[in-house]
Amino acid sequence: MTVANAVKLLLNIFFVFVVSISHAQINKIGDVLGKAKNALGKVRPDSWVPGGAITTSINDTLYGFTWLENELNYLSDETDTIQSFDLAPGHYKASIRSYCLHAGVYGPSKGDGYQIAKLKGAKSNLVRNLLDRSAEHPEISQEDVQTLIWGIEAGAKFSSYSPSFQVAVKPLLTPAEIAGMEVNVADLAKRAVPAELKEIAQTYESLRYKMQASQVKYDEIEAIAVKTGAPPLGIGSKVINTDVWSYIGNGFFLKASPYGYKRTDIEIYRPSSPELKYDSKERISKYMYNGYSVEIVYDDQPGRDQIIVDNHTIPVWIIKSYNLKGPGAGQSLQVPANQWVYRGKMADFSTLVNSPGMAVNIPQGGPSVSYASGSEGNPTWQEIKARYKRTKEWVDRYNEYRDYVKEYEDMKNPPEMDKYIDETAVNENIYEGLKAALNPIDKKGQSNWIRKNLAMTLDMMFYAICQLKGECGDNSPRRPELSSHPAQPGNTSKQRIGLSPYKSGL
């Protein structure tokens, strides 16, 4: 199709649109068409291939955090309410509108394993824009948005839709995007395609044909786009467990659980960035955020800086108690601890645990790794080794994610890694120590604010994840990029799901 013919066609399209444009706007149509003409000149008619619009696959899934779920559930079953998607730090749940981004396969079922992935493909920018704009235009039905997405997948020309449909979805598209959809793929679709693409090519052809009908019903389109019955296990499938979280950038963690392709339950976790205070010995002495605070009280009596267990000299700090405060009246609590804190670096802790029994000279000051003992008096050697093992498991998780980021993503201003790992271990261990100290406390009416203090120490552990990518920022509200991160099934014969920042049921 020549540019001249395309512009004539666009004039016809915009003539239909005039019914919804005010008189003052009519004078702007010439400028709009000029932009559309320029955009059309950049369209490559050979760029469309079956299945190329959205190509997100199981290989595009983000790193899965399988250990975040248990910690969040331990803190509380309660979550924050999403009034808008400009979110302050917190743990949120919502049911949102979602969309099928893979026509011609089976839909999801409750309980299917899905993992967050990156949105990829020749039309990924267009689809991402549609998902975002659909939330800004609640007057446009979810079915119309889904039809448009399937049409983009199938290569349907915008002018092939009925005039009423064109008017309905017009607010979702720019003139340049409309021009980009005016490529005739019918001839391209007739070319020889690989055997593995023939089925999807036939599905797209059926969709294009059905969408041209002026009286077509959504159910008829859906019957072509969504397979029914028991889905087989697709090629390249893998097991994805439920409750897998992924870090999607800008400080947000996300997990998704589709209920069919039209609705998905999501959870969003954005850890806060508490203010930290250090004492004269460079120990963390206080966490503070949003009116809550956790003060760590150390026992600095002479001779309390080491213990000897089974011929091992262990450099320690002792946490005598935690002082918790909340923003409300009467929200103050002192929690006795009597917990041992390893005084040194993780590398030194490893040397100590694996030594046959000797005094290890560790200078005072610097980062320390805590040890929380549930028994009175000195811990046993087995308790110390078990504590080291658990701490190392957390450190290994951070190292594993760091290696993933280095291989697959950009690291912006990464921290000094040795110091980062030691400080991460400190935060994790203080969290575990406070959790152990609070465990027997069950005071009616106080549990919520107490748990918020505990959550603040957990936040520091996961705040360290975004530190690896240099994008933590402050605690001001920001938006998670849901539309850029579809949910990808473990079974490749099922639909990938696009997420819209639009709460279901509104």
N, C-alpha and C positions, 0 to 999 in steps of 0.2 A: 504494500500500500504506500503510495507516495505521500509526502508531507502535505501537499496541496489537498489531496483527497481526504486525508485525515483531518485537516483543519475544517473542511466542509462538513465532515461528519460531526466534529465537535460543535460546530455552529448549530447543527440540528439538536444535539444533546442539550446544549445550553438554552436553546429555545424552549425546550420542555421545562428547564429549571426556572425560566422567567416567571412562571406562575407563583413561585415561592420567593421571589426577589422583589424588594421594594423599588419604587420608581427611581429613587436616588441612586440605587445600586446598578441600575441598568447601564448607566454611562461608564461603569467600570468593566463591563464585560469585554470590551476591546483589549484592555490591558491584560485581563485574565487569559484570553485566548492567545495573546502574544506570548505569554509565559508558557502556555501549554504547547504552542508550536515549537518553541525552543527546546522544551523538554522532550518532545516527540522526536526531534532530530537526533537525540542521544540514545534512543532505544535501539538495541540490537535485536533484529527479528530472529536471529538464530540462537538467542540466549535461552530460550525456553526448552526444557527437556522434561519428560514425565518424571515427576518426583523431585524436581530440582527446586521448586519454590521454597519448601521447607525441608531441610535435610537432617535436622537434629536426630542423632541416633544414640544408641546405648554407649557409644564411645565418647560422647560429649557430656556425659554426666559429671557433675562436680564431685569433689571429695566428700565422702559420706562420714558424718560424725555419728557413730552408733552409741556413743557414751554420753551424749548431751541429754537424752530423754530421761534417763533415770534421775539425774541431778535435778532437773526442772520439776519432775513429779514429786521428788522428795520435799522440795521447798513448799509446794502448795498445788492443790488442784485448781485454785482460783487463777483466773487470767484477767488481763486488762481488756476493756471494751474498745473496739475500734470505732470511733466516731468519724474520723477521716483517716486517710493514709499518710498524713504528716505525723509521724510517730516519734514520741520521746522514748527514751530507754524503757524497756518493759518486756513482758511476755504476753503475747496477744493470740487470740483465737478468733476465727471468722469463717463463715461460709460465703464463698464468692462465686460470681459467674465465671464459668470457664468454657473453653471451646475446643473442639476437635481440630487438631492440626495435622491429621493424617487420614485423608479420605480413603475408603476402600478396605479398611481393616476393622477389627472388632473393638467394641467399646469397653471401657473399664467396668469393673465390678467392685463392690465394697470389699475391702480387705486386700486388694491387689497391691503389690509392692511397686511404688513409684519413687524415683529419685530426681532431684532437681538437676537440670542440664542447661547448656547454653543454647539460645535460639540461633540457628544457622540456616543458610539457604539464600538463593537469589532474591527472594521476596521477603526475607526476614525483617528488614526495616519497615516495609509496608505493613506487614502483619503486626509488628510491634506497635506501630502507630495506631492501627485499628483497635487493638486491645486497650490502649490507653484512652483513645478518643471515645470509645463506646461507653466508658464510665462518665464522660463529660456530657453524654447525650442519652439520658435515660428514656427519652421519648422514642428512641429507635429500639425495636424489639430485639431480643437476643437471637431469635430465629433469623431475622434479616442480617444481623452481623455474621452469624454462622454461615448463612448462604453466601455472603460476599467472600468469606474466607475460603470456603470450598471452591468458589468460582476462581479465586486467585490461584489456588492449587491446580485447578483444571485448565487454566489458561483461557478462561472465558473473557471475551471482549466486553467492556463496560456497556457499549452501545447495544449489545445483544440482549441485555436485560429489558424487562418491560419498562415503559416510561414511569409507571407508578413506583417501581422498585428503585429506579435511578434517583427519583426525587427523594425517596425515603432515606437512602443511605448517603446522599450527597454530602451531609455535614461531616462524614467520616473521612472524606478524601480531599486532597488538594487538586487543583487543575493539573499539575504536573503528574500526580499519581494516576489520575484518570487517563491522561495521555499515555502513560506507560502501560496501561491495560489495553490499549487499542492496537495490539499486535495480533494478527491473525495466525493462530497456532494450528488451525485445522490442517493446512498443508504440511506443516512440520510434523504433526502427529501421524501423518500417513507414511512418513519415511520409515525405513526399516529400523526397528528398535530391538535391543537385546531381548532375548527370551524372558529374562527375569523382570522386564519392564512392560511386557505386553499386557498383563492383566491390569496393571494400574493405568496404562494408556487407554484401555477399553473403558475403565471406570470413569476416567476424565472425559472421554468422548461422550459417554452417556450423561454425565453431569452437564456438559455444555449444551447438549441437545435439549435436556429437560428444562434447563434454566431459561431457554429462549421462549418457552411457552408463556403466553400472557396470563393464563389462568392456573398456572402450576401451584400445587399445594406443597407446603413444606414437608409433609410426610412422604411425599413422592421423591423429593430430593434426598431426604434422610435415608430412605430405603436403599438408595444407590450408594450413598457415602458410608453407611454404617452396616457392617455385616452382623448377623445375628447367629445365635447358636453357640456351641461349645468351641472356643478358639483353640487351635493347635498351638504347640510350642514353636515359635518362629525361629528361623535361622539366626544364630548368634545370640540367643537369649541367655540371660543369666539370672541367678536368684537375687532379688532385691527385697530385703526385709522391710516391713513397715517401721515407722518411727525413725527413719534415717533423716538426719538434718544435713543441710549444706550451707556453707557460707557464700552469700551471693554478692558481697561487696558492700561498701558504704556503712559498715557496722552491723549488718543484718544477717541472721541465720534464718533459714526457711525450711519447712517440710510441707508436703502436700499429700492429701488423701482424697482422690476423686470418688464421687458417687455418681457414676455415669459421666458423660462428657460435659453435661450442662452445669454441674455444680461440683465444687471441690472445697473440702475443708482444709484450711491452712492454719499453721501456727507460725508466728513470727517471734523471734527473740532478738532483742537489741540490748546487749549488756551496757550498763552505765560505765562511766569513767569516774570512779570516786577520787576525791582528793586524798592524797596520802601525806602523812606526816612521819618524819623520821626523828629518832632521838639522837643524843650525842654519840651513841655507839653504832649509828647507821642502821639501826633496826627499825622496821615498820612499827610505829607506835599508835597510829590511828588511821581509820578509814572514815571518810565523810562524804555523804551525798544526799541532797534534797531533804535536809533536816534530820537524817539518820546518821549515827556514828557508832563505831566500834573502837574502843580504846583498849590496847593491850598493855597490861600491867606486868612488868617483869620483876623477878626477885633478884636483886643485885647485892645480896649480902655477901661478905667475903667468903671465899671457898665454895661458892655455889656456881662456879663456872666450869666444872668438870665432874664426871662420875667415872668410876672404875667398875667394869662388868667383865667377868671372866678374863682377867688380865688385859683387858682393852681399856685404855684411857680415852674417854669420850669427851671432847669439848662441847659444852652445852650452854644455852641460856635456859632459864626456867620461866615459863609463863605462870604467874601466880593467879591471875584472874582476867576476865574480860568485862569491861564496863559498856553496856549497851544503852543507847538513848534514841528516842523517837521524837517526832515533832509535836506530839500531843501531850496534854497534861498528864502527869503521872507515868509517862513512858520512860522509865529508868530502871535498869536492872544490873546488878553485879553478879557475875557468874564465876564461881570458883573453878580453877582449872588444875593447878599442880601438874603441868605438862612439860615434858622435856623438849627442848629445842636444840637441834644439832647446830653447832656454831661453825660454819665453814661452807665450802662450795660442794656441789654435787660430785665433782671429780675426787675431792678429798674424802667425802662420805663413802664413795666406792672403794677407795684404797683402804679405808678403815675396816669396812665390812669384810673385805676379802683378805685381810691380813691375818697371820696366825696368832696374833696377840702381842701387841706392842703399844707403846705410847706414841701418838701422832701429834706432832707439834703444830697446832693451828693458831695463828695469831688472832687476837680479838678484833672485833669490828668486821664490817663487810656483810654481804648477804649471808643469811643463815637458813638452813632447812629444818623445819620443825618436826618434832616427834611427839605424838599425842599418845600417852599411855593410859589405859583404862584401869590400871592397878595402882595401889598406893606404893610409895617408895620407888626405888630404882627399877627400871625395866629389866627384863631378862635379856640375854644376848639374842635369843630367838625372836623376841619382840622387836629388838632393834633391827635385826636382819629383815623381818617381815615388813617393818616400816620403810626401810630403804627400798625393798622390792616394790612396794606400792607406789612410793614416790617416783621411782625410776620408770614405772609403767606410764605415769602421767607425762614425765619428761620425754619418753620415747614417742608418745603420741604427738607432742609438739614437734619433735624432730621429723617425724614422718610427714606431718602436714607441711613443714618447712620445705622438705625435699620435693613434695608435690608442687608447691607454689613455684619453686625454683625451676622445675621442669616444664610446667604447663602454663604458668601465668607470670605476670610482671610483678617484681618486688620493687616497690618504690621506697627509697630511703630505709632499707632494712636495718633493724637494730644490731648492735654489737652482740653476736650470737651467744658467746659464753656468759656475758652478763645477763642477757635476755633469759637464757635457760635457768640460771640460778634464781633470778627474780620470779620467774614463772613458778618454780618449785616452791619458793617462799609463799606465794599467794595461795597455791593449792593446799599447802600444808596448814596454813593458818585457817583456811576454810574448813578443812577436815578436823582440826583441833577444836574450832568453835562448834562445829556440828556435834562432835563427841561430848563437849561440855554441856550443850543445850539439850541433848537427847532426853534426859529424865525430866525436863521442865515442861509442864503442861498446865499453864495458868489460863483459866477462862478469861477471854476478852483481850489477852495479851499476845496470843500466838501470831496474829497477823503482823504486828509491827516488829515482833522479834524475828520472824522469818524474813522480813524485809532487810533487817540488818545482816542476817546470814546470807541473803541473796546478794547483798553488796559485795561480800567477799568472794562469792561465786563469780560475779560479774568480772572481777579482776582477772580470773583465770581465762575467761573466754574473750575478754577485751584484748588479751594478748594475741589472739588469732588475727584480728585486724591490724594489730601492730606489725605483724610480719609483712603486710602489704602496704604499710604506711598510710592508712586511710581511716584512722579511727575518728579524728575530729573531736568536737565537743559534744555536750549533751543536748544541744538544741534539736528541735524536731526536724526530721528529714523523711524522704519517701523511699521505700524499698522498690527496687526495679523488678516488679513482678512480671511485667510483660516480656522482659528479656530472658526470663528463666522458666521455660516450660517444665512440666513434669513428664519424665520419660519412664515408660514401663519396663520391667525386667523381661516381659514376654514381648518380643518384637512383632508379634502378630496383633498387638493391641495399639490403640491410639495414643499418640503423644498429646498432652493436654496443655493448651495455652491459658495463662492466668490473667485475669483482668482485675484492676483495682476497683471492683464494683461489688458491694456486698449483696449476696443473694437474698431475694425476698423484698428488696426495696422497690 
